[in-house]
Every structure is written in C-alpha cells, then in structure tokens.
Amino acid sequence: MAAAILMVTMGARQSLGLFMFPLNEHTGLGIASISFAMAIGQFVWGAVQPVFGAVADRWGPGRVIVLGAVMLAAGCVMTTQVTSEFGLIFALGLLSAAGAGAGSFSILIGATAQRIPAERRSFAGGVINAGGSMGQFVFAPLNQAVMSAFGWMHAMWMMAVLALTTAPMAWWLRGNKHKPVHHDDAIPGLSLRGQLKIASRNRSYWCLHAGFFTCGFHIAFLVTHMPGEVNLCGLSANVASTSLAIIGLANVMGSLAAGAFGTRVRMKMILFWMYASRAVAILIYMAAPKEPWTFYIFAAALGATWLATVPPTAGLTAKIFGTRYLATLFGLTLLSHQIGGFFGAWLGGVALVSFGSYEWIWWADAALAVAAALVNLPIQETRPIRQPAMA
C-alpha cells in the first residue's frame, strides 16, 4: 500500500515538466518564472518531509497522508486558475508540493521500517521506491495523452482526483506508531532532540546529505527541463513524455535491485557506483546526436539509478541510527536532496533564458555526479557508540 501511495504522489510530481510550456502559453509568465515556481516546489517537497516525519513519528502517518492528499488535490486544481507568479508559487510551489511531501519517502519508508524486521527493510525500501518510479512511468504518458486530447487543465484536474485516492490507502498506516513497531534497535530514553544532536555530529550522516544534494539537483533538472531540451532539439513532445516514462520503468527494476543488493553489498558502494554511472551517462549523452533513440537510451541508463539511491540512503540512515526516528532523520536528508532540486530546476530555467541552451548545466551535473560518488566512500556503515540523551 505504501508503494501505491508513492506511485500517485511521485507520479504527479515527476511529470510536472510536461506542463512547463502550456503554463507559459496560458499565463505568459515566462520560462524563468515558471521554473522558479517549480524550483520552490522542489524545495518545499523536501522541507516538509522532516516536519511531517516528526509528526508521523509522534502521532502516526495515517493522518499526515490524508492531509497531504487534500493539499495535493487542492494545489492541482488551483494551478489551473492562477495567472500571477505569486499564485503559481502558492499553488504549485507550496500547496501541491507540501501535499506530495506528506505522502512521500520519509513518511512511507519510516512507517514501513518500523513494522518489519531489520533484515527485510532494504528490500521493502526498494519495493516502495519502485512504486514511485512506476508512478512516473504511468503518469508521464497519461498526462501527455490527456493534454493532447483535452488540454493541460484537464490533466491537472485528473491528477487532483487521483491524489484523493491516497487518503483511503492511509487506513493501512492508521493508529499510533508504538503499537506495531519493532524497536529492537532503539536506545531507551532517547528523545528526538537527543537523536538529532547525535546525528548532527556524525560525519557519515553529512556525507549522505552531500550525495543526496547532487541527486536532487540532477533529478529536478531533468524532470523540469527534459521537455525543454527535447524541444530545443526539434523533436516532438511525445519524445519527452516517452523518455520520462522510460526513466520510471527502468527505475522500477533499479529500485528493486538496489533494495535486494542492499542486503548483501555495502550500501555506500551501491551509492558510489550509481552516482559514477550518472556522470558517464551524461557525458555520453552530450557527445551523441540528438535523435529520439538518444533520449530513449539516455533515459534507460539514467532510470536504472534514478531514485534507486533512496533505498541505500534510507538503509544507511536506519543502520547507523535505528528506526525510532527514521522518518525525521531520512526526511532531513530529503531536505538536502530538495535543496539540490531547487537549484537544478531554477538554474535550468536561468540557463535557457540566458544562453539559449542547457549546455553548462549538463557540465555542472556531470561534475556534481562525480563529487557525489566520491563523497560516499568515507561513510562508516557501523552504528556509532551512543549514550542515551533525555533532552
């Protein structure tokens, strides 16, 4: 059920780039302004996750997911009515982004990890993550088809209706978290504040943040500006939607593989090779002719690691700190992910307006991928010695 919820919330978010040019035509705000609104959404989606994660850790995730469903649906509907930059930022950048964040990784993986044995957590994270990737596979061509047949507003209304379907799914996660959880790894008397103090002094945790920042930059740039890149190459919008769908489908397999390998292979090495492969894929893409098959192969290569970084990142967080406050701690890494996402979405629009292409962003993206690969190597996967903290 967690995978199904994530399929809807991530499917809605990961196909927003398809609305870039229709929104520009409807509002006349310009690509840079719309990119900024979407960049705000990237940041807000990450910023709310540690907050909602803390609420879920305290009162349970069910209510958080229901609230998120209503916010996401309201934001989608409101987006069809706004014509100002402020209105677009509020509807798309704040309301719908916060709603999607309330039904996303930190809440869903955190809640699931507390309900299953430790040896199954990595694989479960892969399954949940695969649900999000399946959402991209389904939503990208579905939105494009609805936009082509009925217009972009109808596609937004459709997403609003689908967002509301996640509310009844939250029944599976109902109730107080203390009843079903397995806190075999918890430290007696450790408060959330104490856990945050411990995490803030842990170098491995900060390495996870640094790598995830790059992941966010990379993903947000592509989901926001892939349609623009396709358009610059003189290709149809169907190439962009098909490429986004291929990314999602490939990541279903990549996420499941990452979850399975996480039980047998050091998770920091999984992250190292994922980020390194992205740098190679970007450089090959930049040198290749810009034909439809180039985008499809590029999408498949990226999709293998797209959001497959989530299971090992969440798995390392749980391995180092346990699951008691996993929704909060992993939510904070997602905040770093989405700070990177803000810059990826925003600077992509700035680059297009300023230089007429995305070339320098591609170079920056490749360099960041190399840095992300290297920063994961110093991570220590063993749990640190910790003293209980009451405050």
C-alpha positions as a LaTeX table, in Angstrom:
\begin{tabular}{lrrr}
\hline
Residue & $x$ (\AA) & $y$ (\AA) & $z$ (\AA) \\
\hline
Met1 & 0.00 & 0.00 & 0.00 \\
Ala2 & 2.89 & 2.36 & 0.71 \\
Ala3 & 4.16 & 1.73 & $-2.84$ \\
Ala4 & 0.71 & 2.58 & $-4.24$ \\
Ile5 & 0.58 & 5.85 & $-2.31$ \\
Leu6 & 4.03 & 6.80 & $-3.54$ \\
Met7 & 3.06 & 5.90 & $-7.09$ \\
Val8 & 0.42 & 8.64 & $-7.04$ \\
Thr9 & 2.35 & 11.35 & $-5.21$ \\
Met10 & 5.59 & 10.86 & $-7.16$ \\
Gly11 & 3.80 & 10.34 & $-10.46$ \\
Ala12 & 2.15 & 13.73 & $-10.05$ \\
Arg13 & 5.44 & 15.45 & $-9.17$ \\
Gln14 & 7.70 & 13.79 & $-11.69$ \\
Ser15 & 5.58 & 14.72 & $-14.70$ \\
Leu16 & 5.26 & 18.45 & $-13.95$ \\
Gly17 & 7.87 & 19.35 & $-16.56$ \\
Leu18 & 5.31 & 18.48 & $-19.24$ \\
Phe19 & 3.24 & 21.47 & $-18.06$ \\
Met20 & 6.07 & 24.00 & $-18.47$ \\
Phe21 & 5.23 & 25.25 & $-21.96$ \\
Pro22 & 1.40 & 25.01 & $-21.63$ \\
Leu23 & 1.62 & 27.04 & $-18.42$ \\
Asn24 & 3.81 & 29.60 & $-20.17$ \\
Glu25 & 1.32 & 29.93 & $-23.01$ \\
His26 & $-1.61$ & 30.26 & $-20.62$ \\
Thr27 & $-0.09$ & 32.68 & $-18.11$ \\
Gly28 & 2.58 & 34.48 & $-20.14$ \\
Leu29 & 4.84 & 34.47 & $-17.08$ \\
Gly30 & 7.94 & 33.24 & $-18.91$ \\
Ile31 & 10.03 & 30.09 & $-18.56$ \\
Ala32 & 12.27 & 31.56 & $-15.85$ \\
Ser33 & 9.32 & 32.46 & $-13.59$ \\
Ile34 & 7.64 & 29.10 & $-14.05$ \\
Ser35 & 10.95 & 27.33 & $-13.43$ \\
Phe36 & 11.31 & 29.32 & $-10.21$ \\
Ala37 & 7.83 & 28.27 & $-9.04$ \\
Met38 & 8.69 & 24.64 & $-9.76$ \\
Ala39 & 12.03 & 25.10 & $-8.01$ \\
Ile40 & 10.20 & 26.38 & $-4.93$ \\
Gly41 & 8.12 & 23.22 & $-5.15$ \\
Gln42 & 11.25 & 21.08 & $-5.20$ \\
Phe43 & 12.49 & 22.77 & $-2.02$ \\
Val44 & 9.14 & 22.69 & $-0.24$ \\
Trp45 & 8.65 & 18.98 & $-1.01$ \\
Gly46 & 11.91 & 18.30 & 0.80 \\
Ala47 & 11.45 & 20.88 & 3.56 \\
Val48 & 8.13 & 19.47 & 4.74 \\
Gln49 & 9.32 & 15.88 & 4.99 \\
Pro50 & 11.27 & 16.14 & 8.25 \\
Val51 & 8.36 & 18.15 & 9.68 \\
Phe52 & 5.73 & 15.66 & 8.58 \\
Gly53 & 8.14 & 12.87 & 9.51 \\
Ala54 & 8.32 & 14.16 & 13.08 \\
Val55 & 4.51 & 14.39 & 13.20 \\
Ala56 & 4.26 & 10.84 & 11.88 \\
Asp57 & 6.84 & 9.65 & 14.42 \\
Arg58 & 4.74 & 11.18 & 17.19 \\
Trp59 & 1.11 & 10.58 & 16.14 \\
Gly60 & 1.30 & 8.08 & 13.29 \\
Pro61 & 1.50 & 8.53 & 9.49 \\
Gly62 & $-2.17$ & 7.98 & 8.57 \\
Arg63 & $-3.38$ & 11.48 & 9.35 \\
Val64 & $-0.36$ & 13.02 & 7.64 \\
Ile65 & $-1.10$ & 11.14 & 4.41 \\
Val66 & $-4.77$ & 12.17 & 4.41 \\
Leu67 & $-3.82$ & 15.82 & 4.91 \\
Gly68 & $-1.31$ & 15.52 & 2.08 \\
Ala69 & $-3.92$ & 14.06 & $-0.27$ \\
Val70 & $-6.19$ & 17.05 & 0.25 \\
Met71 & $-3.36$ & 19.56 & $-0.16$ \\
Leu72 & $-2.03$ & 17.94 & $-3.34$ \\
Ala73 & $-5.50$ & 17.83 & $-4.90$ \\
Ala74 & $-6.21$ & 21.46 & $-3.95$ \\
Gly75 & $-2.88$ & 22.61 & $-5.37$ \\
Cys76 & $-3.52$ & 20.89 & $-8.71$ \\
Val77 & $-6.97$ & 22.47 & $-9.04$ \\
Met78 & $-5.71$ & 25.90 & $-8.02$ \\
Thr79 & $-2.90$ & 25.74 & $-10.61$ \\
Thr80 & $-5.49$ & 25.81 & $-13.39$ \\
Gln81 & $-6.93$ & 29.08 & $-12.09$ \\
Val82 & $-3.88$ & 31.24 & $-11.35$ \\
Thr83 & $-2.36$ & 33.79 & $-13.72$ \\
Ser84 & 0.23 & 35.52 & $-11.50$ \\
Glu85 & 3.67 & 34.39 & $-10.41$ \\
Phe86 & 2.68 & 34.57 & $-6.74$ \\
Gly87 & $-0.41$ & 32.47 & $-7.39$ \\
Leu88 & 1.62 & 29.86 & $-9.25$ \\
Ile89 & 4.20 & 29.72 & $-6.47$ \\
Phe90 & 1.46 & 29.23 & $-3.88$ \\
Ala91 & $-0.49$ & 26.59 & $-5.83$ \\
Leu92 & 2.31 & 24.62 & $-7.45$ \\
Gly93 & 5.31 & 25.55 & $-5.33$ \\
Leu94 & 3.74 & 25.42 & $-1.86$ \\
Leu95 & 0.36 & 23.70 & $-1.64$ \\
Ser96 & 0.73 & 20.78 & $-4.05$ \\
Ala97 & 4.42 & 20.27 & $-3.22$ \\
Ala98 & 3.71 & 20.10 & 0.52 \\
Gly99 & 0.84 & 17.70 & $-0.13$ \\
Ala100 & 3.05 & 15.40 & $-2.18$ \\
Gly101 & 5.71 & 15.57 & 0.55 \\
Ala102 & 3.23 & 14.40 & 3.16 \\
Gly103 & 2.78 & 11.16 & 1.22 \\
Ser104 & 6.36 & 10.58 & 0.24 \\
Phe105 & 9.54 & 8.68 & 1.09 \\
Ser106 & 10.32 & 9.67 & 4.67 \\
Ile107 & 6.81 & 9.02 & 5.97 \\
Leu108 & 6.20 & 5.83 & 3.99 \\
Ile109 & 9.63 & 4.22 & 4.37 \\
Gly110 & 9.84 & 5.28 & 8.03 \\
Ala111 & 6.44 & 3.79 & 8.83 \\
Thr112 & 7.15 & 0.56 & 6.96 \\
Ala113 & 10.61 & 0.11 & 8.51 \\
Gln114 & 9.06 & 0.26 & 11.97 \\
Arg115 & 6.68 & $-2.57$ & 11.11 \\
Ile116 & 9.06 & $-5.17$ & 9.68 \\
Pro117 & 12.23 & $-6.96$ & 10.81 \\
Ala118 & 15.61 & $-5.34$ & 10.14 \\
Glu119 & 16.67 & $-7.91$ & 7.54 \\
Arg120 & 13.69 & $-7.02$ & 5.30 \\
Arg121 & 13.98 & $-3.23$ & 5.44 \\
Ser122 & 16.33 & $-2.72$ & 2.49 \\
Phe123 & 14.19 & $-4.81$ & 0.15 \\
Ala124 & 10.99 & $-3.17$ & 1.42 \\
Gly125 & 12.52 & 0.23 & 0.70 \\
Gly126 & 13.24 & $-0.92$ & $-2.83$ \\
Val127 & 9.65 & $-2.06$ & $-3.34$ \\
Ile128 & 8.23 & 1.23 & $-2.04$ \\
Asn129 & 10.65 & 3.20 & $-4.20$ \\
Ala130 & 9.68 & 1.13 & $-7.23$ \\
Gly131 & 6.11 & 2.29 & $-6.65$ \\
Gly132 & 7.22 & 5.90 & $-7.05$ \\
Ser133 & 9.05 & 5.03 & $-10.26$ \\
Met134 & 6.00 & 3.21 & $-11.59$ \\
Gly135 & 4.08 & 6.43 & $-10.98$ \\
Gln136 & 6.43 & 8.28 & $-13.32$ \\
Phe137 & 6.05 & 5.51 & $-15.91$ \\
Val138 & 2.25 & 5.76 & $-15.74$ \\
Phe139 & 1.71 & 9.50 & $-15.22$ \\
Ala140 & 4.05 & 10.93 & $-17.86$ \\
Pro141 & 2.37 & 9.36 & $-20.94$ \\
Leu142 & $-1.06$ & 9.58 & $-19.30$ \\
Asn143 & $-0.72$ & 13.31 & $-18.71$ \\
Gln144 & 0.63 & 13.85 & $-22.22$ \\
Ala145 & $-2.28$ & 11.91 & $-23.71$ \\
Val146 & $-4.86$ & 13.89 & $-21.74$ \\
Met147 & $-3.12$ & 17.17 & $-22.59$ \\
Ser148 & $-3.10$ & 16.33 & $-26.29$ \\
Ala149 & $-6.75$ & 15.28 & $-26.29$ \\
Phe150 & $-8.38$ & 17.71 & $-23.87$ \\
Gly151 & $-5.82$ & 20.32 & $-22.76$ \\
Trp152 & $-3.46$ & 20.76 & $-19.84$ \\
Met153 & $-6.17$ & 21.84 & $-17.38$ \\
His154 & $-7.95$ & 18.52 & $-17.71$ \\
Ala155 & $-4.69$ & 16.75 & $-16.95$ \\
Met156 & $-4.32$ & 18.80 & $-13.77$ \\
Trp157 & $-7.89$ & 18.00 & $-12.71$ \\
Met158 & $-7.24$ & 14.33 & $-13.34$ \\
Met159 & $-4.19$ & 14.46 & $-11.04$ \\
Ala160 & $-6.30$ & 16.13 & $-8.36$ \\
Val161 & $-8.81$ & 13.27 & $-8.43$ \\
Leu162 & $-6.06$ & 10.65 & $-8.34$ \\
Ala163 & $-4.39$ & 12.45 & $-5.42$ \\
Leu164 & $-7.52$ & 11.97 & $-3.32$ \\
Thr165 & $-7.31$ & 8.21 & $-3.78$ \\
Thr166 & $-4.31$ & 8.11 & $-1.43$ \\
Ala167 & $-6.47$ & 9.14 & 1.54 \\
Pro168 & $-8.29$ & 5.79 & 1.94 \\
Met169 & $-4.97$ & 3.96 & 1.38 \\
Ala170 & $-3.72$ & 5.58 & 4.59 \\
Trp171 & $-6.01$ & 3.21 & 6.53 \\
Trp172 & $-3.21$ & 0.66 & 6.32 \\
Leu173 & $-0.99$ & 3.01 & 8.33 \\
Arg174 & $-3.66$ & 4.05 & 10.80 \\
Gly175 & $-3.19$ & 4.22 & 14.54 \\
Asn176 & $-0.34$ & 5.06 & 16.87 \\
Lys177 & 3.09 & 4.02 & 15.74 \\
His178 & 4.03 & 2.48 & 19.08 \\
Lys179 & 1.67 & $-0.47$ & 18.62 \\
Pro180 & 3.13 & $-2.29$ & 15.59 \\
Val181 & 6.74 & $-1.19$ & 15.53 \\
His182 & 9.89 & $-3.25$ & 16.03 \\
His183 & 12.19 & $-1.02$ & 18.06 \\
Asp184 & 14.83 & $-3.66$ & 18.66 \\
Asp185 & 17.47 & $-1.08$ & 17.75 \\
Ala186 & 16.14 & 1.82 & 19.84 \\
Ile187 & 18.03 & 3.39 & 22.73 \\
Pro188 & 15.86 & 3.62 & 25.87 \\
Gly189 & 15.11 & 7.20 & 26.82 \\
Leu190 & 16.46 & 8.73 & 23.62 \\
Ser191 & 14.37 & 11.74 & 22.62 \\
Leu192 & 14.05 & 13.21 & 19.14 \\
Arg193 & 16.15 & 16.19 & 20.18 \\
Gly194 & 18.83 & 13.87 & 21.52 \\
Gln195 & 18.82 & 11.83 & 18.33 \\
Leu196 & 19.20 & 14.97 & 16.22 \\
Lys197 & 22.20 & 16.04 & 18.32 \\
Ile198 & 23.83 & 12.67 & 17.75 \\
Ala199 & 23.14 & 12.78 & 14.01 \\
Ser200 & 24.49 & 16.34 & 13.67 \\
Arg201 & 27.89 & 15.15 & 14.94 \\
Asn202 & 28.08 & 12.11 & 12.67 \\
Arg203 & 30.26 & 12.58 & 9.56 \\
Ser204 & 28.73 & 9.68 & 7.68 \\
Tyr205 & 25.30 & 11.29 & 8.01 \\
Trp206 & 26.61 & 14.50 & 6.46 \\
Cys207 & 28.17 & 12.51 & 3.61 \\
Leu208 & 24.72 & 11.10 & 2.88 \\
His209 & 23.36 & 14.65 & 2.82 \\
Ala210 & 26.04 & 15.79 & 0.37 \\
Gly211 & 25.45 & 12.92 & $-2.04$ \\
Phe212 & 21.69 & 13.36 & $-1.88$ \\
Phe213 & 22.04 & 17.09 & $-2.67$ \\
Thr214 & 23.54 & 16.15 & $-6.03$ \\
Cys215 & 20.86 & 13.53 & $-6.61$ \\
Gly216 & 18.20 & 16.19 & $-6.12$ \\
Phe217 & 19.91 & 18.65 & $-8.46$ \\
His218 & 20.14 & 16.02 & $-11.15$ \\
Ile219 & 16.58 & 14.70 & $-10.91$ \\
Ala220 & 14.85 & 18.08 & $-10.59$ \\
Phe221 & 16.75 & 19.49 & $-13.55$ \\
Leu222 & 15.74 & 16.60 & $-15.76$ \\
Val223 & 12.07 & 16.25 & $-14.77$ \\
Thr224 & 11.60 & 20.01 & $-15.13$ \\
His225 & 13.62 & 20.65 & $-18.26$ \\
Met226 & 13.68 & 17.40 & $-20.23$ \\
Pro227 & 10.71 & 18.64 & $-22.33$ \\
Gly228 & 12.62 & 21.89 & $-22.98$ \\
Glu229 & 15.74 & 20.01 & $-24.04$ \\
Val230 & 13.68 & 17.87 & $-26.40$ \\
Asn231 & 12.05 & 20.98 & $-27.83$ \\
Leu232 & 15.45 & 22.62 & $-28.43$ \\
Cys233 & 16.44 & 19.55 & $-30.44$ \\
Gly234 & 13.41 & 20.00 & $-32.71$ \\
Leu235 & 11.67 & 16.83 & $-31.53$ \\
Ser236 & 8.04 & 16.30 & $-30.54$ \\
Ala237 & 6.65 & 16.48 & $-27.02$ \\
Asn238 & 5.92 & 12.75 & $-27.21$ \\
Val239 & 9.68 & 12.10 & $-27.12$ \\
Ala240 & 9.87 & 13.89 & $-23.77$ \\
Ser241 & 6.91 & 12.06 & $-22.23$ \\
Thr242 & 8.19 & 8.71 & $-23.53$ \\
Ser243 & 11.65 & 9.45 & $-22.12$ \\
Leu244 & 10.19 & 10.27 & $-18.69$ \\
Ala245 & 8.15 & 7.07 & $-18.81$ \\
Ile246 & 11.24 & 5.03 & $-19.72$ \\
Ile247 & 13.09 & 6.55 & $-16.76$ \\
Gly248 & 10.28 & 5.47 & $-14.46$ \\
Leu249 & 10.07 & 1.94 & $-15.86$ \\
Ala250 & 13.85 & 1.43 & $-15.73$ \\
Asn251 & 13.90 & 2.67 & $-12.15$ \\
Val252 & 11.34 & 0.09 & $-11.07$ \\
Met253 & 13.94 & $-2.53$ & $-11.85$ \\
Gly254 & 16.76 & $-0.37$ & $-10.49$ \\
Ser255 & 14.96 & 0.22 & $-7.20$ \\
Leu256 & 14.18 & $-3.45$ & $-6.70$ \\
Ala257 & 17.79 & $-4.34$ & $-7.49$ \\
Ala258 & 19.10 & $-1.69$ & $-5.09$ \\
Gly259 & 16.84 & $-2.98$ & $-2.34$ \\
Ala260 & 17.96 & $-6.57$ & $-2.91$ \\
Phe261 & 21.66 & $-5.75$ & $-3.18$ \\
Gly262 & 21.42 & $-3.67$ & 0.00 \\
Thr263 & 21.06 & $-6.89$ & 1.98 \\
Arg264 & 24.34 & $-8.31$ & 0.59 \\
Val265 & 26.52 & $-5.43$ & $-0.65$ \\
Arg266 & 27.85 & $-2.44$ & 1.29 \\
Met267 & 25.30 & 0.27 & 0.66 \\
Lys268 & 27.86 & 3.05 & 0.33 \\
Met269 & 29.40 & 1.20 & $-2.63$ \\
Ile270 & 25.98 & 0.90 & $-4.25$ \\
Leu271 & 25.67 & 4.68 & $-3.98$ \\
Phe272 & 29.21 & 5.21 & $-5.31$ \\
Trp273 & 28.58 & 3.24 & $-8.50$ \\
Met274 & 25.15 & 4.79 & $-9.03$ \\
Tyr275 & 26.46 & 8.35 & $-8.96$ \\
Ala276 & 29.52 & 7.48 & $-11.03$ \\
Ser277 & 27.36 & 5.86 & $-13.72$ \\
Arg278 & 25.29 & 9.03 & $-13.98$ \\
Ala279 & 28.36 & 11.09 & $-14.78$ \\
Val280 & 29.31 & 8.66 & $-17.54$ \\
Ala281 & 25.75 & 8.64 & $-18.96$ \\
Ile282 & 25.60 & 12.45 & $-19.08$ \\
Leu283 & 28.94 & 12.76 & $-20.86$ \\
Ile284 & 27.94 & 10.16 & $-23.46$ \\
Tyr285 & 24.61 & 11.92 & $-23.99$ \\
Met286 & 26.34 & 15.26 & $-24.57$ \\
Ala287 & 28.52 & 13.73 & $-27.30$ \\
Ala288 & 25.71 & 11.78 & $-29.00$ \\
Pro289 & 23.48 & 13.02 & $-31.87$ \\
Lys290 & 20.19 & 14.36 & $-30.59$ \\
Glu291 & 17.77 & 11.86 & $-32.08$ \\
Pro292 & 14.79 & 10.18 & $-30.38$ \\
Trp293 & 16.76 & 6.99 & $-29.79$ \\
Thr294 & 19.43 & 9.03 & $-28.00$ \\
Phe295 & 16.89 & 10.28 & $-25.48$ \\
Tyr296 & 15.40 & 6.81 & $-25.00$ \\
Ile297 & 18.78 & 5.15 & $-24.36$ \\
Phe298 & 19.82 & 8.04 & $-22.11$ \\
Ala299 & 16.53 & 7.71 & $-20.19$ \\
Ala300 & 17.04 & 3.96 & $-19.71$ \\
Ala301 & 20.60 & 4.48 & $-18.45$ \\
Leu302 & 19.52 & 7.18 & $-16.01$ \\
Gly303 & 16.42 & 5.30 & $-14.96$ \\
Ala304 & 18.48 & 2.40 & $-13.66$ \\
Thr305 & 19.71 & 4.66 & $-10.82$ \\
Trp306 & 17.14 & 7.50 & $-10.89$ \\
Leu307 & 15.53 & 7.16 & $-7.46$ \\
Ala308 & 17.27 & 3.88 & $-6.70$ \\
Thr309 & 19.52 & 5.97 & $-4.43$ \\
Val310 & 16.65 & 6.13 & $-1.93$ \\
Pro311 & 16.76 & 2.52 & $-0.57$ \\
Pro312 & 20.50 & 2.54 & 0.23 \\
Thr313 & 20.34 & 6.09 & 1.63 \\
Ala314 & 17.39 & 5.23 & 3.87 \\
Gly315 & 19.01 & 1.89 & 4.67 \\
Leu316 & 22.25 & 3.53 & 5.79 \\
Thr317 & 20.34 & 6.04 & 7.92 \\
Ala318 & 18.48 & 3.19 & 9.63 \\
Lys319 & 21.66 & 1.15 & 10.02 \\
Ile320 & 23.54 & 4.00 & 11.68 \\
Phe321 & 20.76 & 5.42 & 13.86 \\
Gly322 & 17.99 & 2.81 & 14.04 \\
Thr323 & 14.34 & 3.22 & 13.04 \\
Arg324 & 12.88 & 5.05 & 16.05 \\
Tyr325 & 13.21 & 8.45 & 14.37 \\
Leu326 & 13.90 & 7.28 & 10.82 \\
Ala327 & 11.08 & 9.35 & 9.29 \\
Thr328 & 12.65 & 12.51 & 10.72 \\
Leu329 & 16.30 & 11.69 & 10.02 \\
Phe330 & 15.67 & 10.45 & 6.49 \\
Gly331 & 13.34 & 13.41 & 5.98 \\
Leu332 & 16.27 & 15.72 & 6.69 \\
Thr333 & 18.39 & 14.00 & 4.03 \\
Leu334 & 15.48 & 14.52 & 1.65 \\
Leu335 & 15.57 & 18.21 & 2.55 \\
Ser336 & 19.18 & 18.32 & 1.34 \\
His337 & 18.05 & 16.39 & $-1.74$ \\
Gln338 & 15.46 & 19.03 & $-2.49$ \\
Ile339 & 17.76 & 21.98 & $-1.84$ \\
Gly340 & 19.74 & 20.50 & $-4.69$ \\
Gly341 & 16.44 & 20.07 & $-6.52$ \\
Phe342 & 15.65 & 23.76 & $-6.12$ \\
Phe343 & 18.91 & 24.74 & $-7.81$ \\
Gly344 & 18.52 & 22.12 & $-10.54$ \\
Ala345 & 15.03 & 23.27 & $-11.51$ \\
Trp346 & 15.72 & 27.01 & $-11.15$ \\
Leu347 & 19.16 & 27.19 & $-12.75$ \\
Gly348 & 17.95 & 25.14 & $-15.69$ \\
Gly349 & 15.45 & 27.89 & $-16.48$ \\
Val350 & 18.05 & 30.60 & $-15.91$ \\
Ala351 & 20.45 & 28.83 & $-18.29$ \\
Leu352 & 17.84 & 28.54 & $-21.02$ \\
Val353 & 16.81 & 32.19 & $-20.78$ \\
Ser354 & 20.40 & 33.48 & $-20.51$ \\
Phe355 & 22.22 & 31.26 & $-23.02$ \\
Gly356 & 19.53 & 29.64 & $-25.11$ \\
Ser357 & 20.64 & 26.12 & $-24.13$ \\
Tyr358 & 21.29 & 23.86 & $-21.16$ \\
Glu359 & 24.91 & 23.05 & $-22.00$ \\
Trp360 & 26.60 & 24.48 & $-18.91$ \\
Ile361 & 24.04 & 22.79 & $-16.66$ \\
Trp362 & 24.91 & 19.43 & $-18.22$ \\
Trp363 & 28.60 & 20.01 & $-17.44$ \\
Ala364 & 27.79 & 21.04 & $-13.88$ \\
Asp365 & 25.55 & 18.00 & $-13.47$ \\
Ala366 & 28.30 & 15.62 & $-14.58$ \\
Ala367 & 30.82 & 17.23 & $-12.20$ \\
Leu368 & 28.38 & 17.01 & $-9.29$ \\
Ala369 & 27.74 & 13.32 & $-10.03$ \\
Val370 & 31.47 & 12.60 & $-9.76$ \\
Ala371 & 31.64 & 14.52 & $-6.47$ \\
Ala372 & 28.61 & 12.62 & $-5.12$ \\
Ala373 & 30.24 & 9.29 & $-5.94$ \\
Leu374 & 33.42 & 10.21 & $-4.09$ \\
Val375 & 31.72 & 11.68 & $-1.02$ \\
Asn376 & 30.05 & 8.35 & $-0.23$ \\
Leu377 & 33.34 & 6.46 & 0.12 \\
Pro378 & 34.21 & 7.72 & 3.66 \\
Ile379 & 30.85 & 6.61 & 5.09 \\
Gln380 & 31.14 & 4.22 & 8.05 \\
Glu381 & 28.31 & 1.73 & 7.97 \\
Thr382 & 28.68 & 0.52 & 11.56 \\
Arg383 & 26.49 & 2.06 & 14.24 \\
Pro384 & 28.36 & 4.59 & 16.40 \\
Ile385 & 28.66 & 4.22 & 20.17 \\
Arg386 & 25.96 & 6.46 & 21.64 \\
Gln387 & 24.79 & 7.48 & 25.06 \\
Pro388 & 21.11 & 7.96 & 25.79 \\
Ala389 & 20.02 & 11.59 & 25.72 \\
Met390 & 16.94 & 12.67 & 27.62 \\
Ala391 & 16.72 & 16.19 & 26.25 \\
\hline
\end{tabular}
